[in-house]
Amino acid sequence: MPSYNSKDFIAESIKSVIDQSYENWELITSDDNSTDKTIDIIKAFQAKDSRIKLLKSKKNSGPAVTRNLAIKHAKGRYIAFLDSDDLWAKDKLQKQILFMMKEKVALCYARYSFIDEQGSFVNNAPILPSKINYNSLLRNQVIGCLTAVYDTKICGKVYMPLIKKRQDFGLWLKILKKVEFAFCCNEVIATYRIRKNSVSSNKFVAVYYTWKLFREFEHLSIIKSAICIVSYILRKIIRTTRSKFAA
């Protein structure tokens, strides 16, 4: 769990991990030099639960560095991700890990719901493809970071590319160069919080960093990058339109 000035939401996010029906976990909170009360909140939880670890950066380095530090220190076989304003359902880890063990899955993803800053339900993610490979993911980024789990026994430890945004997308692409498919546990098992002023909510920023990821990290040609970007935008428009009609 990366954190940076997350005092308004991080307690609820940590609580959603503590409440997991699957209990054999460690929560590594990797703080990116917060200047608010975030550290105090983490330490309060840490004092009550030894499974919670805290890593503190001496300078603000961005989410890719912060997440990679947590991956480096992770001791478990399965690595999962949860931002400090998002939530997991109580059976999230149990459902995914049992699915991954049974089916020998290296990378798993799932559906999630959306809430606003006040915690009110907005919508559910659409039905997702049951599996996806590298080339399909380039055109259709369906893996939500808050639902992703990967198996280090199969993949080894894989780290996020050092890009300001879309580093999670880059990680899934890295893993899908090692294994053929990522598989979906097609249930709603997490909750994404939509924040009005977040960089991730800016569609133009997302497109820019997606292009940057394709060209500078995946080394795709201009033509292939353009095709994938157009597909990415069209699918976003379709999903948004369907969600509005469903609501």
Disulfide bonds with the S-S distance in Angstrom:
none
